[in-house]
Amino acid sequence: MVRIGAHVSSSKALDLVFDRGKEIGAETIQFFLNSPRSWKTKIRTDKEIENFLNKKNSHNIYPVVVHASYLYNLASDDIDLRKKSIKGVIEDLILCDELDIDYYVIHPGKAKGLKDEKAIENIKKSLEEIFSKTNVKTIFLLETLAGQKGEIGKTTKELKELLSVIPEEKSGVCVDTCHIFSAGYKINTEEGFNNYKQEVETLIGLKKVKLIHCNDTKTPYNSKKDRHQHIGEGYIGIKGFEFFLNDSFFGKLPYIIETPKIGNYDQINMERLRKAIKYTLVRP
């Protein structure tokens, strides 16, 4: 059965992510290890890690997901920035292993003036270095992106190439519904959804998809913009989420909302997704 949850704050102490998840009725959670817009990292004590693991074992919240910093850019031609990003990812993965994190999600990178081919080459070299220096249990997920400002990962073909340098058993994909719709996949129609599913199956295999970032979008189809909106209030609409939630494959994955943090909208958005599950509609 599908598990539905949300991105929650990790401020003050990491173990509080479970309390915050429980408070809103999340069945799965995602959080940042540090501020996503700062290079400053916080040293986690043995006690903090112990508290986190105790709550992970006692709360019925899983899988547990960490999202990488937005500052990392594995595609950059700025050697210092790329080295800093690689170092940050390696440190994140080591901590994720200590915390027994299930999935680590990262935006592959931005070309920023480079040709896509060169940016992809840089990301592949970065990934090769990361996996030559780590050996962790946490599964590394490349997130689908909208194609905003030179983002790499906007097509399944690009993801296939990036996945080729990551050990098979350690890699996967996180599908963001807002991003793929904005990138040009019309997932709110039956034909568009089926075409996307078939493309994923053909190029990388459905089994590579481990997680759904479930977000509506404030911008129209193929906008190439990353603007999350509340479920059913954007251009995707509730129909698009019904296709995913009632699909024989996608309907078994964990869903995490990253919608605007306004009032009790986390609970509202999760409830909208739960109401969209209609088991009589399960697709072949």
C-alpha positions in Angstrom: 0.0 0.0 0.0 1.2 3.5 -0.8 2.7 5.5 2.0 2.1 9.3 2.0 4.2 11.8 3.8 5.9 15.2 3.7 9.1 17.1 3.9 9.6 18.2 7.6 12.0 20.5 9.4 15.1 19.1 11.1 15.8 22.3 13.1 17.1 22.0 16.7 17.7 18.2 16.6 17.5 15.6 13.9 15.3 13.2 15.9 12.5 15.8 15.9 11.8 15.0 12.3 9.8 11.9 13.6 7.8 14.0 16.0 7.0 16.5 13.3 6.1 13.7 10.9 3.8 12.1 13.5 2.1 15.4 14.3 0.9 15.8 10.7 0.1 12.1 10.2 2.9 11.4 7.7 3.7 7.8 7.0 7.1 8.7 5.3 9.3 11.8 5.8 12.1 13.8 4.1 14.4 16.4 5.6 17.6 18.3 5.2 20.7 17.4 7.2 21.7 21.1 7.3 20.3 24.3 5.9 19.8 23.7 2.1 21.0 27.2 1.3 24.2 27.4 3.4 27.5 25.6 3.2 27.7 25.5 7.0 27.4 22.0 8.4 26.5 21.0 11.9 28.5 18.3 13.7 26.1 15.6 14.9 27.0 14.1 18.2 26.9 10.4 19.1 23.9 11.1 21.4 22.0 12.9 18.6 22.6 10.0 16.3 21.5 7.6 19.0 18.3 9.6 19.7 17.5 9.6 16.0 18.0 5.8 15.6 15.8 5.1 18.7 12.9 7.1 17.2 13.4 5.6 13.8 13.0 2.2 15.3 10.0 3.1 17.5 8.0 5.2 15.0 6.1 3.7 12.1 7.4 6.2 9.7 9.3 4.9 6.6 11.1 5.2 4.3 13.2 8.0 5.8 14.6 10.3 3.1 17.3 13.0 3.1 17.4 15.7 0.5 20.8 17.1 -0.6 21.6 20.8 -0.3 20.4 23.1 -3.1 23.9 24.6 -3.3 25.5 21.4 -4.6 26.3 21.5 -8.3 28.0 18.4 -9.6 27.8 19.8 -13.2 29.7 23.0 -12.5 32.8 23.9 -14.5 34.0 25.9 -11.5 36.5 23.4 -10.1 36.3 24.7 -6.6 32.5 24.6 -6.5 32.4 21.1 -7.9 35.0 19.8 -5.4 33.0 21.5 -2.6 29.9 19.8 -3.9 31.5 16.4 -4.1 32.9 16.8 -0.6 29.5 17.8 0.7 27.7 14.8 -0.9 30.3 12.4 0.5 30.0 13.8 4.0 26.2 13.6 3.7 26.3 10.0 2.6 28.6 9.0 5.5 26.1 10.6 8.0 23.2 9.0 6.2 24.8 5.6 6.7 25.2 6.3 10.4 21.5 7.4 10.6 20.3 4.4 8.6 18.7 6.6 6.0 16.8 4.8 3.3 17.2 7.2 0.4 19.3 10.3 -0.4 17.8 12.6 -3.1 19.9 15.0 -5.1 19.4 17.4 -8.0 21.9 16.2 -10.5 23.2 19.7 -11.5 22.9 22.8 -13.5 24.8 23.5 -16.8 25.0 27.3 -16.2 26.4 28.3 -19.5 27.8 24.9 -20.4 26.5 22.7 -23.2 24.4 19.9 -21.8 26.9 17.4 -23.0 29.7 19.0 -21.0 27.5 19.4 -17.9 26.6 15.7 -18.1 30.2 14.7 -18.4 31.0 16.8 -15.3 28.2 15.1 -13.3 29.4 11.7 -14.4 32.9 12.4 -13.2 31.6 13.8 -10.0 29.5 10.7 -9.4 32.4 8.4 -10.1 34.5 10.2 -7.5 31.7 10.1 -4.9 31.2 6.4 -5.3 34.9 5.6 -5.4 35.1 7.2 -1.9 31.9 5.9 -0.3 30.4 2.5 0.3 27.1 3.1 2.2 23.7 1.3 2.5 21.7 4.4 1.7 20.3 4.4 -1.9 21.3 7.4 -4.0 18.4 8.9 -5.9 18.7 11.3 -8.9 15.7 13.6 -9.0 13.9 14.4 -12.2 14.2 18.2 -12.9 12.1 20.8 -14.7 14.9 22.0 -17.0 15.0 25.4 -15.3 18.2 27.5 -15.7 20.2 24.7 -17.4 19.1 21.8 -15.1 20.3 18.4 -16.1 17.9 15.5 -15.3 15.0 17.0 -17.3 14.6 13.9 -19.5 14.7 10.2 -18.8 17.5 9.9 -21.4 19.7 12.2 -19.3 19.0 10.3 -16.2 19.9 7.0 -18.0 23.3 8.4 -18.9 24.0 9.6 -15.3 22.8 6.3 -13.8 25.4 4.4 -15.9 28.3 5.4 -13.6 26.6 4.6 -10.3 26.7 1.1 -8.9 23.5 -0.7 -9.9 22.5 -1.7 -6.4 23.1 1.8 -4.9 21.2 3.9 -7.5 17.6 5.0 -8.2 15.4 7.8 -9.4 13.0 10.2 -7.5 10.2 11.3 -9.8 9.0 14.9 -9.1 5.5 15.4 -10.6 5.8 19.1 -10.8 9.2 18.9 -12.5 8.3 16.3 -15.1 5.1 18.1 -16.1 7.1 21.4 -16.4 9.8 19.6 -18.4 7.3 18.4 -21.0 5.7 15.2 -19.8 1.9 15.7 -19.9 1.2 13.3 -17.0 -2.3 14.7 -16.4 -3.8 12.9 -19.4 -4.1 9.2 -19.8 -2.0 9.2 -23.0 0.7 11.4 -21.5 0.9 9.4 -18.3 1.1 6.1 -20.3 3.8 7.5 -22.6 5.9 8.7 -19.6 5.6 5.3 -17.9 6.6 3.5 -21.1 9.6 5.8 -21.6 10.8 5.1 -18.0 10.3 1.4 -18.5 12.1 1.4 -21.8 15.1 3.6 -20.9 15.9 2.9 -17.2 13.3 0.3 -16.0 10.5 1.1 -13.7 12.2 -0.7 -10.8 14.7 2.2 -10.7 12.0 4.6 -9.5 12.0 4.4 -5.7 10.2 7.6 -4.6 7.7 10.2 -5.8 7.9 13.9 -4.9 4.3 14.7 -5.2 3.7 18.3 -6.1 1.2 20.3 -8.3 2.6 23.2 -10.3 1.9 26.9 -10.5 3.1 27.1 -14.1 1.7 25.6 -17.3 2.8 22.4 -19.1 6.3 22.5 -20.5 7.1 25.8 -18.8 10.6 24.6 -17.7 9.9 26.3 -14.3 10.0 24.8 -10.8 7.1 26.3 -8.9 5.4 23.9 -6.5 1.7 24.2 -5.8 -0.8 22.5 -3.5 -2.3 19.2 -4.7 -5.2 19.8 -7.1 -4.7 23.6 -7.2 -2.2 23.8 -10.0 -2.0 22.9 -13.7 -1.6 19.2 -13.1 -4.8 18.9 -11.2 -6.1 16.0 -9.2 -6.5 13.7 -12.3 -2.7 13.5 -12.8 -2.2 12.3 -9.2 -5.0 9.7 -9.7 -3.1 8.2 -12.6 0.0 7.8 -10.4 -1.7 6.7 -7.2 -3.8 4.1 -8.9 -1.2 2.6 -11.1 0.0 -0.9 -10.6 3.6 0.2 -10.2 3.6 3.9 -9.2 0.8 3.2 -6.7 3.1 1.1 -4.5 5.8 3.7 -4.1 6.2 6.2 -1.2 4.9 9.8 -1.9 6.3 12.9 -0.3 4.8 16.3 -0.7 7.0 19.4 -1.0 4.1 21.9 -1.2 4.1 25.4 0.2 4.2 25.4 4.1 1.0 27.3 4.8 -1.1 26.6 7.9 -2.2 23.0 8.0 -1.8 22.5 4.3 0.5 19.5 4.8 -2.4 17.6 6.3 -4.8 18.9 3.6 -2.5 17.9 0.7 -1.8 14.4 2.1 -5.6 13.9 2.6 -6.3 15.0 -1.0 -3.8 12.3 -2.2 -5.4 9.6 0.0 -8.8 10.5 -1.3 -7.4 10.1 -4.9 -6.7 6.5 -4.3 -9.4 4.4 -5.9 -8.4 0.8 -5.8 -11.0 -0.2 -8.4 -9.0 1.9 -10.9 -5.7 0.1 -10.5 -4.1 0.0 -13.9 -2.3 -3.0 -15.6 
